[in-house]
Amino acid sequence: VAKTSLTSPPWPEVKLPDPVEEAKYHAEVVRKVNGLISAGEYGRLFAVVHFASKQWKITSEDLIMMDNVLEAECGDRIRMEKVLLVGADDFTLIGRPLLGKDLVRVEATVIEKTESWPKINMHFWKRHKFQRKKIIVNPQTVLRINTIEIYPCLS
Amino acid sequence: MVVLSAARWVRSRLTDRFWRVQEVLKYARHFRGRKNRCYRLAVRSVRRAFVRSTKARREKKRFLRALWITRIEAASLEHGLKYPAFISNLLKSQVELNRKVLADLAIYEPKTFKSLAALAQRRRQEGFLAALGDGKEPEGIFSRIVHHH
């Protein structure tokens, strides 16, 4: 068949590595990471957590402020369950989209429940005698991330 | 006798004019020129400042998202991937990190960002292979090759 502009795709041809060798490589990597986790040879862990409809990149001893009310008293310990990513210096565990609850544990304490500074909402339409002024005060909650722990149960 | 309203010759005078004026001037103290001292000018400036701050609060979200996208684009180009390829392949691999967190990872966790770029690249190549299909010719009527003997 004659070669036209559409015989070969416009992207360069790619070759994926051999699936058998890839499976061996993957198993080796998983074993190594499991070994590192169980030996405890990681420094500071960071995690990406989905909380209060926002994603936060957190470490231990971190302060977080949410712009809404949390139904927990000051001093309560909270466990954050929707963890998207956990990482240390040598390895990262990426969740698809979330990581298992038996793999990561993120604990936080409620420190403070205050209100935000009074924000002013103003609308003005010139030459039309239209003016509206509203003062908005949002409740806020401050959390301190105590610990991030991982357990060696990869497969 | 019971008196319910004040007599007609008694007039009331405004006594807290100072505080009403200070309520407005306190928001204008850091302005430039006479509008930080004179009430008539300050009222207009303060009103415009409030309106601008309300509008800016809505535009800040758009501005920050554009900033994150620029940063992610720069970081993914360092690893040889363009931004649309990076984001689309990450989403196809079911990694739902938002742009804010990706920008933070690109700044503070370069190794993690490199691994995410490699993941997106691998998913992209698998997508290309899946799009190619079998590599055989289609069995249509008009695309059939005519053999002259």
Interface residues (C-beta under 8 A of the other chain):
Chain A: V1 P9 W11 V14 L16 F46 V48 Q55 W56 K57 L84 L85 G87 D89 T92 I94 G95 R96 P97 K119 I120 N121 M122 H123 F124 Q131 K133
Chain B: R47 R48 F50 V51 S53 T54 R57 S93 Q94 V95 E96 L97 N98 K100 V101 D104 L105 Y108 E109 K111 T112 S115 L116 L119 Q125 E126 F128 L129 A131 L132 E137 I145
